[in-house]
Amino acid sequence: MYFTPYQAFPLKPEGSIAELKGRYGSESVRYCELFEEDETGTPSSLVTLLQDQDLKEKREYLHQIKLQLEGSDSITTAEAKIAFMSVDPGINVQIINTYLQVYSYPLT
C-alpha cells in the first residue's frame, strides 16, 4: 500500500513535504516503510527523516512563539494564549491550556 505525503501528513509545512518527495523521487511512499528496521533495529530512512523533520518543526514553532512574546519581561497567561493563537490559528484553547500547564517554565 502506498500513500502520498499530503495524505499522511496534511499539517506538514510545504518544505517538509517537498523534502519527502525529493528523497523518494515520487508522490507516493510505501506504507510498510514506516515500520521497517534493519537487522540492528535501526528505523528506515523515512522514519529517521520524519523524526528529524518533527524536531525541526517543533523548534521552529517554539521560535515563532518566542518572537511573539519578545520584549515582555513578564508574560501573562492571556499574552501567551494570544501568542499561540497568532502562530497557530487552528489551535484550540484546551491544547493551549495543556501547553501552559505542562510547559510552565521560561522559553529560553
C-alpha positions as CSV (number, residue, x, y, z in Angstrom):
1,M,0.0,0.0,0.0
2,Y,1.2,3.5,-0.9
3,F,0.4,6.9,0.5
4,T,1.2,10.4,-0.6
5,P,2.9,12.7,1.9
6,Y,0.0,15.1,1.6
7,Q,-2.4,12.3,2.7
8,A,-0.3,11.1,5.6
9,F,0.9,14.4,6.9
10,P,-1.7,17.1,5.9
11,L,-0.3,19.6,8.5
12,K,3.3,19.4,7.5
13,P,4.9,22.5,6.1
14,E,5.3,22.6,2.3
15,G,9.1,22.5,2.7
16,S,8.9,19.2,4.7
17,I,6.6,17.7,2.1
18,A,9.0,18.8,-0.7
19,E,11.8,17.1,1.2
20,L,9.9,13.9,1.5
21,K,9.0,13.9,-2.2
22,G,12.6,14.8,-3.1
23,R,14.0,12.0,-1.0
24,Y,11.7,9.4,-2.6
25,G,11.5,10.8,-6.1
26,S,7.8,10.3,-6.4
27,E,4.5,11.4,-5.0
28,S,3.9,8.2,-3.0
29,V,5.7,6.3,-0.3
30,R,5.3,2.7,0.7
31,Y,3.2,2.5,3.9
32,C,5.2,-0.5,5.2
33,E,8.4,1.6,5.1
34,L,7.2,3.4,8.2
35,F,7.7,0.2,10.1
36,E,10.9,-1.2,8.5
37,E,14.1,-1.7,10.5
38,D,17.4,-3.1,9.7
39,E,18.9,-6.1,11.5
40,T,20.1,-3.9,14.4
41,G,16.7,-2.3,14.9
42,T,17.6,1.0,13.3
43,P,14.5,2.5,11.7
44,S,14.2,3.1,8.0
45,S,15.5,6.3,6.4
46,L,11.9,7.5,6.1
47,V,11.3,7.3,9.8
48,T,14.7,9.0,10.5
49,L,13.7,11.8,8.1
50,L,10.3,12.2,9.8
51,Q,11.9,12.3,13.2
52,D,14.4,15.0,12.1
53,Q,11.6,17.0,10.5
54,D,9.5,16.7,13.7
55,L,12.3,18.1,15.8
56,K,12.9,20.9,13.3
57,E,9.2,21.8,13.1
58,K,8.9,21.9,16.9
59,R,11.9,24.2,17.2
60,E,10.5,26.5,14.5
61,Y,7.1,26.5,16.3
62,L,8.8,27.5,19.6
63,H,10.9,30.1,17.9
64,Q,7.8,31.7,16.4
65,I,6.1,31.7,19.9
66,K,9.2,33.3,21.4
67,L,9.1,36.0,18.7
68,Q,5.5,36.8,19.6
69,L,6.4,37.2,23.2
70,E,9.7,39.1,22.6
71,G,10.1,42.3,24.6
72,S,7.9,41.2,27.5
73,D,9.6,40.9,30.9
74,S,6.6,39.2,32.5
75,I,4.2,37.3,30.3
76,T,0.6,36.8,31.4
77,T,-1.5,33.7,30.6
78,A,-3.6,35.9,28.2
79,E,-0.5,37.1,26.3
80,A,0.8,33.5,26.0
81,K,-2.6,32.4,24.6
82,I,-2.6,35.2,22.1
83,A,0.9,34.3,21.0
84,F,-0.1,30.6,20.5
85,M,-3.2,31.6,18.6
86,S,-1.3,34.0,16.3
87,V,1.3,31.4,15.4
88,D,-1.2,28.6,15.2
89,P,-4.7,29.9,14.3
90,G,-6.2,26.4,14.4
91,I,-5.1,25.6,17.9
92,N,-7.9,25.2,20.5
93,V,-8.0,26.6,24.0
94,Q,-7.7,23.1,25.6
95,I,-4.4,22.5,23.9
96,I,-3.1,25.9,24.8
97,N,-4.1,25.3,28.4
98,T,-2.3,22.0,28.4
99,Y,0.9,23.6,27.0
100,L,0.8,26.3,29.6
101,Q,0.3,23.7,32.4
102,V,2.9,21.2,31.2
103,Y,5.5,23.7,30.0
104,S,5.2,26.3,32.7
105,Y,8.9,27.2,32.5
106,P,10.6,30.1,30.7
107,L,11.2,29.7,26.9
108,T,14.9,30.1,26.5
